[in-house]
Every structure is written in structure tokens, then in C-alpha cells.
């Protein structure tokens, strides 16, 4: 699926809460032919147990596995590790690689990794984020998602979710966890890491979901007004999904200023924003997508994806009142006194 970005090396982030099966999945990735030409950045060699898969040790922090996968540990800044890989590839010191997979720690917020790829002047010209894959434990995630904010944030920014331990889950546990996941992230594809699990399909699924999220509102857009997203309500730690719906056309300049200021002020707590806008003076809509402070370039669409031509912006937010966002949107778009055409909050479907 690298043809989605032919001029860049795709970078996939693998994240998941402590004990969610991320290390087991990573071990599976490292020995799979689908990653034969990949470079994988991990935390510690010892945690993965790769000794019997080693083909060659290139240096202290880099080994070549029998599968053809280049495995590296990160020492210091992630950006330095990726630059080092790029430099070695350019000088011919290592075999060419066509993708990078990065393992994050169990308590890590995925956003800094995504930000590194976007903000670093060298990396953004050679590498492109190709999706966040989050592992979710079908046995223990019910308690984790209700208790640990880190776990919920990892699910919220996921482009694809891998359900682990489904083979040992008790009756009803997998369904419960799936429901909890859907409260947080309503449209990321779900895969089970069972006997039918396919690494290539996982990577392709993450890339496709990530690319499509930047080009269309995907599962957030509903053709039937009766299917419109609704507020999922408060979760125990304040993470919730809601959608801002506007009947009238949106002024693009005012919207840009509003969104920029909103993310500058609350970007750490707006885990994801995604939607479709009906612009004043334009026949077709614009699709927007952002993760925390990062906003991808808007996509000017050539048609409406459904019969409903209202503007819709879905937020996954951590501890922010939907009413605050609604009021600020009204103020910037001069709609405070126009209740019939101004935006309103609707719930996200469960």
C-alpha cells in the first residue's frame, strides 16, 4: 500500500496499553514476510526475545533479522533514530527499507510521534504517517478503558484497532470491549489477532483508514438525518465524542481562524477532529481531519457523499464541554443570534 504515498516512506505507529498484547503482536510482525523490507523501531531488544531470529548485528542498536526486517532500538530522541536510519539508507550502509514501524511504550500518548514526523523539517520531506494501530485487550480492556486516560487516548487516535486475547476471553467480554471501543472511536476498523490474523492486511487496513480519514468524513457522515451522530455522554474520565452540526454555509476564513485558535488553546484535549463543511459560495464540500494540534491539509471534494448537505464536525475530546465549542463557533461565525441556522451539538451513535 506504499503507493498511497509514492514519494514518502510510510510510518506506522504501533501502540497499546500495558499488557494489551502489543509485544506479542510486535514479535509476530518482526518475523512476518510482510515486513521483509521494513525497519522497526522498538524500545528494547530483550523484551521481544529475538536472539534466535538474528541474522546479523549491524551495530549496538541495530540488527538484521532472518525475515529481512531491520530492527532498531531507540536511544534518545525518536527523530534522531529515524534520521540515522535515513542517512544509513542514503549512504548504502544498510539495505533499503520501504516502511518504518514504531513501537510506543504502553503509557505513551501517540501524538508526539505523529507530531515529530510533521514538525521535523528533514523527516517530513521523506516520511509520512501511515496510520496508528492500537492493541486492545479483550479480557482486561473493560477496566482499563474506564480507569486509565492513556488507554482511552490510544484508542481515540487509532486508525485500526487489533483486539487481542479474544481466544481466552469469557463469554460477552469481547462484545463489551468492542462496545466500549466504539464509544471512543466510532469508525476505526477492528481486527482480531486470532488464527486468521494477517499482518499485510493489518498494515494495508491502517494505511487505507488513515488516508481515507484525511479525504472524507468516512463513518462520521450519515445520509439519513435519523442516523445523525449523537452525544455519547460523559465517560468516567471525561473523554467523549460529539458532533457539531450547522445548517447554513460556513465562512472558510472565519472557520480557519476559529479552528486554529481552538486547537492552540485546547489541542492537547481535542484528540481528534474530523468532518465535512458546506462552504459559502462553493458547490461542493471540504473535508477536514486533525489529531490534537496537527491538522492535515483540507481536501476539496468533487461531490457530496450523501443527500444531507449540512456541515458536520465530529470531535473526540478529553474534558471539554461540547457547549464551549458550540459557543465559540457561534461567536466566530456571527451566528450567536441565529438559533435556526446556527450549529448545534448532536450525539454520537452507540
Secondary structure, 3 states (H helix, E strand, C coil): CHHHHCCCEEEEEEEECCCCCHHHHHHHHHCCHHHCCEEEEECCHHHHCCHHHEEEEEECCEEEECCCCEEEECCCCHHHHHHHHHHHHHHCCCCCCCEEEEECCCCCCCHHHHHHHHHCCCHHHHEEEEEEEEEEECCCHHHHHHHCHHHHHHHHCCCEEEEECCCCCCCCHHHHHHHHHHHHCCCCEEEECCCCCCHHHHHHHHHHHHHHHHHCCHHHCCCCHHHCCCCCCCCCCCEEEEEEEECCCECHHHHHHHHHHHHHHHCCCEEEEEEEECECCCCCCEEEEEECCEECCCEECCCCCCCCCCEEEEEEEECCCHHHHHHHHHHHHCCCCCCCCCCEEEECCC
